[in-house]
């Protein structure tokens, strides 16, 4: 199923939509959404290539999709990179640069780095 069709089906009704104010912005809590904005660009459900940043006790995990992976394979289709707590911001910048160099979602080049910095500030403060 195409990403556009998935977005048309998900944009009005899904369990991750957060509407706080009727006329305000619409947010989303879906996995793989880096900015928590409810839009096609940042959607972790509608896009085939997503970057998911999560905080774990061992550090920050960045999950990306493997190139040419089957759409039916969920766990084996992901590459998980862990940035340990004591690694520092240069390691996070290196991981983001590696993704940018491969051309993986060039529209999200700064977002994973910002998300990783956000998580690092929570870890070190």
N, C-alpha and C positions, 0 to 999 in steps of 0.2 A: 504494500500500500504506500502511496506517495506521501511525502511529508506534508504537502499542502492539504491533501485530503484529511490526514490525521489532525492537522490544526483546525480545519473547518469543523470537524466532529468534536474536538476537545475545547475549543475556545469559549463556548458559552456554558458548558456543563462538565466539570470534573471535580474531584474531591479535594484538589489542592488550591482552588481559588479562595482568596481572602479579600472580602470586600468590607472595609471598615466604615467608610463614609460613602453615601450613595453617589455623590458627584466627584469623589476623590479618585486617586489612582487605584488600580486593581493589582494586587500582589498575588504571588503564587509560592507555595511551599514544596513544589515538586523536586525530586532529586535530579541533579544535573542542571538546575537553574541557578546561575551564578549571581545574578543581581536581584532575584526574587521579584522581578517585574513580569506580569502576565502578558507576554508578547511572543510572537512566533520566533523571533531571533534568539531569545534566551530560553525557549521551552526545552526542557529535558525529555519530554514525552514525544513531541512531534519531530524533533530533529534526529537524524540517524547518528550524527557525530556530536556527542556531548562531552563536556569536560565537567567532571563532578569533583568538588573539593569538599572533604569532610575532615573533621577533627576526631582523632582517636587518641587513646592514652599514650601510644608510642610516638605520635607526631601527627603530621598532616598527610592525608592520602589524596592523591590526584588520580582519578580513573578516567581513561580515554578508551575509545573503541579501536580495535585492531583493524588495519586496512584489509579489505576483502573478506571479512568474517561473515559467517552465515547469519541471516537475520533471526534464525531459530535458536542459535547458540547465545545464551545470555552471559553466563559466567566465563566461559572460555574466550569470549569475544572482547574481553576487557584487559587493558594493561593498567596495572596499579603501581604507581610510583609513590613511595613513602619518603617524606622529608621529616627526619627526626627532630625532636625539640631542640637539641643542642647544635643543629647544623647551621643555623643562622640565615639571614635574608639572602645571602649570595647563592646559597643552594636553591632557594625558591626561584630566584631570578634565572638561574641556570636551567631549571626544569621548564619555566615559561619560555625561555629562549629556544630550547630544544623543540618544543611544540610549534613555535612560530617558524623555525627553520624548516620543519617538515611541511609547512603549509597547512597545518591542522586548524581549521576554523579561523582564518585570518581576521574575521570580524570580531573575534573574542580575544585578541592578543593581550590586552591589558587586564581583562576581567579576572583570569585565574591568578595573576600576580597580585591584584588587589585583594582577592578573596584569601589568598595565602597569607598576605601581610595582616589582614584582619584577624585570622586565626592565630598568627604568631604573636600579635599584640595581646591576645587573650592568654596565651601560654606564658609569656614572659612578664606580664604585669600582675 
